[in-house]
């Protein structure tokens, strides 16, 4: 049962529920914790007065609109209501907030003024005793127009005149907690200790609270009415609590009546007075016991299916744990086998190394022998030549002519013969100093690099490098579309492709798609940037070489205002504007099934530039069917705003799209969020939303948000959105559930709301009907932002993009 413990703990205090209340959203809260997170709304802006002012006396008769007013989010600003993320009552002085063990922000309740002479001890006692109310004790009156926000689903609930008594108590949860605590058999702890609870020494039977000795003396003194209370040992008190009869649940509308029937339409237990005079008098009802058995049967059937899944999960976990052990054993065995195989390869290489070294030594000895033999032969011949030369010189010195002539012919022939002998290659070395051996290790190195496991190889070769199809590659607005194919004569089939893109600054390539398709669209690129793309194919045999690198140039940004450049614009396009920078990070949205992720890869050195497919996007003017350009427009008057529409893939399921995803409404009474397709991180961006339908005075919200903003609450309720919500009379700015800058002036059918996101100044400004609404709404914005709207079924809006910056912003920019 230990896994159940988190289900039994309050999300505010982190302890087991004490007197849990059931909220309309089906979550639970301790009664004391519910009082701690109450906030007070202004009486002048109560739901009843707003309902009477907004829709008159006849339009609020239906139950649906009452449900709307009950569950709608708080629409009060900090300035006029004191509301600000559990900010306490408007009349209360500022108090430091606390954070519960589950991370929920809690503000202490406002204490009544202390009578003169009261000390810190009395205040501490009052505060401690007010946190845990014994069953049956009277609650202090809840302020009028109080609002409670569920800490789990963040739904805001406005309390009626009954206050917290309007919420039914969860007796079933109390019983489960009692049984769980009894089963743990741990030492009973004091329930009033503020920090580390001490071991309880007594239990008050009337208060149903366990005390340690210091807390008993401070909070339960034996005097006055408390002197008649019966104090029991903790163990006996636990038994007494277990044996005490379960309290019968009473009707929240008629506290003296017990529940006797079940309203099928409202799905709540009711009493007979509710059927006669209450709001359930015309509803279908059934016997409480019959519905109790029916719901128990339904829950049991649902639990059977869940139990089967839990059983399968346990068996699966056992299987996974066995796999861990088996993987470890197989890993050791496989590593030993791999080491033995690699050692065998190393031994074979060493043997071949010894053989090759032997051949080198033989070549070495052969060269030395040839050179030494030539040295010996040349030395003998040189000695003979030198002796002949010395003899001839001595003969020349003789003065006997007749004797000289007798031998001169023979000496001349011997000298010529010896000279001829030296001229027949005798003075050329018979052996070179270089070794005529060249080790061919390339095949072996290639084999080593291709060394792989047998099960990953097949007999088929790797595919050839794909070709990027230039005629189908292009950029448009905030996306780049790339297309490729296999070479026409390639006979090797590719099982898939890997597309890589750099960061637009010459950085490393990243894998942005892996799959079987031959076309991919990448959204969210930088404006006026150069991206390099390449693709490779793969099959079971391996990966192909990369294709040639394709260089993509996104459209240029508008020039600075001081550069008054001009370019032609056709009449048909005067109301349209060029695209602008968008996201600073890659926002990958594949146009087909596949896998998108980033992984760093090495760059390619082969590049080619794509120009023709991007010509229309990079040029400032456009050719039309009506003829040549007919007007010259100053470039600084064109707004840098991207063309985009609403994104169905990220919107809440209740959002309804039409008009090519430019018009949206909702099929729910609750607020739902829809984002634009384009994310922005730099530049100036302006778009408008026209109000096509506005019924029953709802409160749509407009602004910007992160991709992971909550989609089932009003825009601005979390810290991922910056918005302006507006009704028919006034507007507020909201971020992280904080409301600021209430401004007079609302919307009606046909009105236009403008959103101006200036990421150069990091601000957001709003307008209604081309007039600025309030001051600059938000500042110091950083990161990627998506256009966002939240609305319900009473509102329909249409998105308009590519519009000029409004005059009020141009005037403010010129003054700055």
TAPE-V646947 format. One record per pair of residues at least 12 apart in sequence whose C-alpha atoms are under 10 Angstrom apart, sorted by the first residue. I is the first residue (numbers start at 1). J is the second residue. Records with the same first field share a line. If there is no record, write none. Layout:
I->J  J
//
This chain:
1->180  183  184
2->180  184
4->177  180
5->177  180  181
7->28  173  177
8->20  28  173  174  176  177  180
9->28  29  30  102  177
10->27  28  29  30  33  100  101  102  151
11->27  28  29  30  33  100  101  102  103  104  150  151  152
12->29  30  33  34  36  37  99  100  101  102  103  104  105  106  150  151  152
13->29  30  32  33  99  100  101  102  103  104  106
14->100  101  102  103  104
15->30  100  101  102
16->30  174  177  178  181
17->29  30  31  32  33  170  173  174  177
18->30  31  32  33  131  132  133  134  135  170  173  174  177
19->31  32  33  132  133  134  135  169  170  171  173  174
20->32  33  34  167  168  169  170  171  172  173  174
21->33  34  164  165  166  167  168  169  170  171  173
22->166  167  168  169  170  171  173
23->148  149  150  155  157  164  166  167  168  169  170
24->70  71  150  155  157  167  168
25->71  150  152  153  154  155  156  157
26->150  153
27->150  151  152  153
28->150  151  152  167  169  170  173
29->150  151  152  169  170
30->131  132  169  170
31->131  132  133  139  164  165  167  169
32->109  130  131  132  133  139  164
33->106  107  108  109  131  132
34->106  148  149  150  151  164
35->107  108  109  131  139  140  142  146  148  163  164
36->86  88  106  107  108  109  110  131  148
37->85  86  87  88  104  105  106  107  108  109  147  148  149  150  151
38->86  87  88  89  106  107  108  109  142  143  146  147  148  149  157  158  159  164
39->81  82  83  84  85  86  87  88  89  90  107  109  142  143  145  146  147  148  149  158
40->81  82  83  86  87  88  89  90  91  92  142  143  144  145  146  147  148  158  159
41->74  75  76  77  80  81  82  83  88  89  90  143  144  145  146  147  158
42->76  80  81  82  83  89  90  144  145  146
43->81  144  145  146
44->80  81  145
45->75  76  80  81  145
46->76  144  145  146  158
47->66  69  70  74  75  145  158  159  160
48->66  69  145
50->69  697
51->65  66  69  696  697
54->696  697  698  727  728  729
55->695  696  697
59->696
60->696
63->279
64->669
65->669  696
67->669
68->669  670  698
69->157  158
70->147  155  156  157  158  159  160
71->149  155  156  157  158  669  670
72->155  156  157  158  669  670  671  698  699  713  714
73->147  149  154  155  156  157  158  670  671  699  713  714  717  737
74->147  148  149  155  156  157  158  714  717  737  739
75->699  725  726  727  731  732  734  739
76->731  732  738  739  740  742
77->731  732  733  734  737  738  739  740  741  742
78->90  732  738  739  740  741  742
79->739  740  741  742
80->739  740  741  742
81->739
82->739
83->147  737  738  739  740
84->734  736  737  738  739  740
85->105  106  107  149  717  736  737  738  739
86->105  106  107  108  147  148  149  737  738
87->105  106  107  108  738
88->106  107  108  109  110
89->107  109  110  143  146
91->110
92->109  110  111  112
93->110
94->107  110
95->107  108  109  110
96->108
102->151
103->151
104->151  152
105->151
106->151
108->127  131
109->127  130  131
110->127
111->123  126  127  130
112->126
121->218
122->218  219
124->218  219
125->192  215  218  219  220
126->218  219
128->191  192  193  194  215  218  219
129->192  215  218  219  220
131->192
132->191  192  207  209
133->207  208  209
134->204  206  207  208  209
135->206  207  208  209
136->206  207
137->207
139->163  164  165
141->161  162  163  164
142->159  160  161  162  163  164  165
143->159  161  163
144->158  159  160  161  162  163
145->158  159  160  161  163
146->158  159  160  161  163  164
147->159  160  163
148->164
153->712  713
154->713  717  718  737
155->712  713  714  717
162->252  253
164->252
165->251  252  253  255
166->251  252  253  255
167->251  252  253
168->249  250  251  252  253  268  269
169->249  250  252
170->249
171->246  247  248  249
172->246  249
174->246
175->242  246
178->238  241  242
179->242
181->238
182->238  239  242
185->235
187->199  200  234  235
188->200  201  202  203  210  211  212  234  235  238
189->201  202  210  211  212  234
190->202  203  209  210  211  212  213  214  215  216  234
191->209  210  211  212  215
192->209  210  211  212  214  215  216  219
193->211  212  214  215
194->215
197->211  212
198->211  212  213  214  215
199->211  212  213  234
200->212  213  215  216  233  234  235
201->213  214  216  231  232  233  234  235
202->216  230  231  232  233  234  235  236  237
203->216  230  231  232  233  234  235  236  237  238  240  241
204->216  220  226  229  230  231  232  233  234  237
205->229  230  231  232  236  237  238  240  241
206->226  228  229  230  231
207->220  226  229  230  231
208->231  237  238  240  241
209->231  234  237
210->231  232  233  234  237  238
211->231  234
212->234
249->269
250->269  270  271
251->269  270  271  272  273  274
252->269  270  271
253->270  271  273  274  278
254->270  271  272  273  274  278
255->271
256->271
257->270  271  272  273  274
258->270  271  272  273
259->271  272  273  274  288
260->272  273  286  287  288  289
261->274  275  285  286  287  288  289  290  291
262->280  283  284  285  286  287  288  289  290  291  292
263->275  280  281  282  283  284  285  286  287  288  291
264->280  283  284  285  286  291
265->280  282  283  284  285
266->279  280  283  284  285
267->285
268->285  288
269->285  286  287  288  291  292
270->285  286  288
271->288
338->453
356->437  439
359->437
360->435  436  437
363->435  436  437
364->433  434  435
366->431
367->430  431  432  433  434  435
368->431  433
369->431
370->429  430  431  432
371->429  430  431  432  433
373->430
374->426  427  428  429  430  431
375->429
377->426
378->422  426  427
381->418  421  422  426
382->418  422
384->418
385->415  418  419  422
388->411  414  415  418
389->411  415
391->411
392->408  411  412  415
395->407  408  411
396->408
450->542
455->540
456->540  541  542
457->539  540  541  542
458->539  540  541  542
459->540  541
460->492  493  539  540  541  542
461->491  492  493  539  540  541  542  543  544
462->492  493  494  537  538  539  540  541  542  543  544  545
463->486  487  490  491  492  493  494  495  536  537  538  539  540  541  542  543  544  545
464->486  487  489  490  491  492  493  494  536  537  538  543  544  545  546  547
465->485  486  487  490  494  535  536  537  538  543  544  545  546  547  548
466->484  485  486  487  488  490  494  497  518  534  535  536  537  544  545  546  547  548
467->483  484  485  486  487  488  534  535  536  546  547  548
468->482  483  484  485  486  487  518  519  533  534  535  547  548  549  550
469->482  483  484  485  519  550
470->482  483  484  550  609  610  611  612  613
471->483  610  612  613
472->484  519  613
473->519  520  521  550  552  610  612  613  614
474->521  552  553  554  610  611  612  613  614  615  616  617
475->521  522  523  525  552  553  554  555  613  614  615  616  617  618
476->523  554  555  579  614  616  617  618  643
477->523  524  525  527  554  555  578  579  580  581  582  617  641  642  643  644  678
478->522  523  524  525  526  527  554  555  579  580  581  582  583  587  642  643  644  677  678  679  680
479->521  522  523  524  525  526  527  554  582  586  587  588  589  678
480->520  521  522  523  524  525  531  552  553  554
481->519  520  521  522  523  552  590  591
482->499  518  519  520  521  522  533  534  535  550  552
483->499  517  518  519  520  521  535
484->497  499  517  518  519  520  534  535  536  547
485->497  517  518  519  535  537
486->518  536  537
492->539
493->537  538  539
494->516  536  537  538  539  540  541  542  543  544
495->515  516  517  537  538  539  540
496->514  515  516  517  518  536  537  538  539  543
497->513  514  515  516  517  518  519  535  536  537  538  539  543  544
498->510  511  512  513  514  515  516  517  518  534  535  536  537  538  543  546  595  596
499->511  512  513  514  515  518  519  520  533  534  535  536  537  546  547  596
500->512  513  514  532  533  534  535  536  546  549  598  599  600  601  603
501->513  522  531  532  533  534  535  549  550  551  586  598  600  601  603
502->530  531  532  533  534  586  600  601  603
503->525  526  529  530  531  532  533  584  585  586
504->525  526  527  528  529  530  531  532  533  551  552  553  554  584  585  586
505->526  529  530  531  532
506->530  531  532  603
507->531  532  600  602  603
508->532  599  600  601  602  603  604
509->531  532  533  534  598  599  600  601  602  603  604
510->533  597  598  599  600  601  602  603
511->533  534  535  595  596  597  598  599  600  601
512->533  586  587  588  589  590  594  595  596  597  598  599
513->535  588  589  590  593  594  595  596  597  598
514->535  536  537  538  593  594  595  596  597
515->537  538  592  593  594  595  596
516->537  538  592  593  594
517->591  592  593  594
518->535  592
519->590  591  592
520->588  589  590  591  592  594
521->588  589  590  591  592
522->586  587  588  589  590  591  596
523->582  583  585  586  587  588  589  590  677  678  679
524->581  582  583  584  585  586  587  588  589  677  678  679  680  681  784
525->554  581  582  583  584  585  586  587  588  679  680
526->553  554  555  580  581  582  583  584  585  586  680  681  682
527->553  554  555  556  557  579  580  581  582  583  584  642  682  683
528->553  554  555  556  557  558  580  581  582  618
529->552  553  554  555  556  557  581
530->551  552  553  554  555
531->549  550  551  552  553  554
532->549  550  551  552  553  603  604  607  608  609
533->547  548  549  550  551  552  603  604  607
534->546  547  548  549  550  551  603  604  606  607
535->547  548  549  550
536->548
546->603  604  606
547->604  606  607
548->604  605  606  607  608
549->603  604  605  606  607  608  609
550->606  607  608  609  610
551->607  608  609  610  611
552->608  609  610  611  613  614
553->609  610  611  614  615  617  618
554->579  580  581  614  617  618
555->578  579  580  581  614  615  616  617  618  619  620
556->578  579  580  581  617  618  619  620  640
557->578  579  580  581  618  639  640  641  683
558->578  579  580  581  620  635  636  637  638  639  640  641  683  684
559->635  636  637  638  640
560->635  636
561->634  635  636  637
562->636
563->634  635  636
564->634  635  636  637
565->633  634  635  636
566->620  621  632  633  634  635  636  637
567->619  620  621  622  629  631  632  633  634  635
568->619  620  621  622  623  628  629  630  631  632  633  634  635
569->620  621  622  623  624  628  629  630  631  632  633  634  635
570->621  622  623  624  625  626  627  628  629  630  631  632  633
571->622  624  626  628  629  630  631  632
572->622  624  625  626  629  630
573->621  622  623  624
574->631  633  638
575->638  802  803  804
576->638  639  643  801  802  803  804
577->637  638  639  640  641  642  643  801  802  803  804
578->617  618  619  620  621  638  639  640  641  642  643  802  803
579->617  638  639  640  641  642  643  644  685  802
580->639  640  641  642  643  680  682  683  684  685  802
581->640  641  642  679  680  681  682  683  684  685
582->640  641  642  678  679  680  681  682  683  684  685  784  785  786
583->678  679  680  681  682  683  783  784  785  786
584->679  680  681  682  783  784
585->679  680  681  783  784
586->598  679
587->678  679
589->649  677
620->635
621->633
637->804  805
638->802  803  804  805
639->684  685  686  802  803  804  805
640->683  684  685  686  802  803  804  805
641->680  683  684  685  686  687  756  757  801  802  803  804  805
642->678  679  680  684  685  686  687  801  802  803
643->677  678  687  800  801  802  803
644->661  662  676  677  678  679  687  787  799  800  801  802
645->659  660  661  662  663  675  676  677  678  787  798  799  800  801
646->658  660  661  662  663  664  674  675  676  677  678  787  788  789  798  799
647->661  662  674  675  676  677  678  788
648->661  664  674  675  676  677
649->674  675  677
650->673  674  675  676  677  707  708  711
651->672  673  674  675  676  711  712  788
652->666  671  672  673  674  675  710  711  712  790
653->666  667  668  672  673  674  711  712
654->666  667  668  669  670  671  672  673  674  711  712  792  793
655->667  668  671  672  673  674  790  791  792  793
656->674  793  796
657->674  796
658->798
659->798  799
661->676  798  799
662->676  689  797  798  799  800  801
663->689  690  691  692  796  797  798  799  800
664->692  789  791  793  795  796  797  798  799
665->692  693  790  791  792  793  794  795  796  797  798
666->790  791  792  793  794  795  796
667->791  792  793  794  795
668->791  792  793  794
669->698  791  792  793  794
670->712  713  714  790  791  792  793  794
671->698  699  700  701  711  712  713  714  715  789  790  791  792  793
672->700  701  710  711  712  713  714  715  789  790  791  792  793
673->700  701  702  705  709  710  711  712  713  714  715  788  789  790  791  792
674->705  709  710  711  712  715  786  787  788  789  790  791
675->703  704  705  706  707  709  711  785  786  787  788  789  790
676->704  705  707  785  786  787  788  789  799
677->707  786  787  788
678->784  785  786  787
679->704  705  706  707  783  784  785  786  787
680->704  757  758  759  783  784  785  786  787
681->757  758  759  760  762  781  782  783  784  785  786
682->757  758  759  760  761  762  782  783  784  785
683->757  758  759  760  761  762
684->756  757  758  759  760  761  762  763  805
685->755  756  757  758  759  764  787  801  802  803  804  805
686->754  755  756  757  758  764  765  766  787  800  801  802  803  804  805  806
687->753  754  755  756  757  787  799  800  801  802  803  804  805
688->702  752  753  754  755  756  766  767  768  769  770  797  798  799  800  801  802  803
689->702  750  751  752  753  754  755  768  789  796  797  798  799  800  801
690->748  749  750  751  752  753  754  768  769  796  797  798  799  800
691->747  748  749  750  751  752  753  795  796  797  798  799
692->748  749  750  751  752  795  796  797  798
693->748  749  750  751  793  794  795  796  797  798
694->727  728  747  748  749  750  751  793  794  795  796  797
695->748  749  793  794  795  796
696->727  728  794  795
697->726  727  728  729  746  747  748  794  795
698->725  726  727  728  791  792  793  794  795
699->714  724  725  726  727  728  730  731  746  747  790  791  792  794  795
700->714  715  723  724  725  726  727  731  747  789  790  791  792  794  795  796  797
701->714  715  716  722  723  724  725  726  727  731  732  733  734  753  788  789  790  791
702->714  715  716  721  722  723  724  725  726  733  753  754  755  766  787  788  789  790  791
703->715  716  721  722  723  724  725  733  734  753  754  755  756  757  764  765  766  777  785  786  787  788  789  790
704->716  720  721  722  723  724  755  756  757  764  784  785  786  787  788  789
705->718  719  720  721  722  723  735  784  785  786  787  788  789
706->719  720  721  722  783  784  785  786  787  788
707->720  721  784  785  786  787  788
708->720  721
709->721  786  788
711->789  790
712->790
713->790  791
714->734  737  789  790  791  792
715->734  735  736  737  788  789  790  791
716->733  734  735  736  737  738  739  790
717->734  735  736  737  738  739
718->734  735  736  737  738
719->734  735  736  737  738
720->735  736  785
721->734  735  736  737  785  786  787  788  789
722->734  735  736  737  764  777  778  781  785  787  788
723->735  736  739  755  764  765  766  777  778  787  788  789  790
724->739  740  741  742  753  755  765  766  767  773  777  789
725->739  742  746  789  790  791
726->742  743  744  745  746  747  753  768
727->744  745  746  747  748
728->744  745  746  747  748  749
729->743  744  745  746  747  748
730->742  743  744  745  746  747  773
731->743  744  745  746  747  773  774
732->744  773  774  777
733->766  774  775  776  777  778
734->777  778
735->777  778
740->777
741->773  774  775  776  777
742->773  774
743->773  774  775
744->773  774
745->768  773  774
746->768  773
747->768  769
749->795  796  797
750->769  797
751->768  769  770  797
752->767  768  769  770  771  797  798  799  800
753->766  767  768  769  770  771  772  773  797  799
754->766  767  768  769  770  771  772  773  799  800  805  806
755->767  768  772  787  788
756->776  805  806  809
757->778  781  785  787
758->779  781
759->779  780  781  782  783  784  785
760->781
761->779  780  781
762->778  779  780  781  782  783
763->776  777  778  779  780  781  782
764->776  777  778  779  780  781
765->777  778  779  809
766->778
767->806  808  809
770->805  806  807  808
771->806  807  808  809
772->806  807  808  809
//
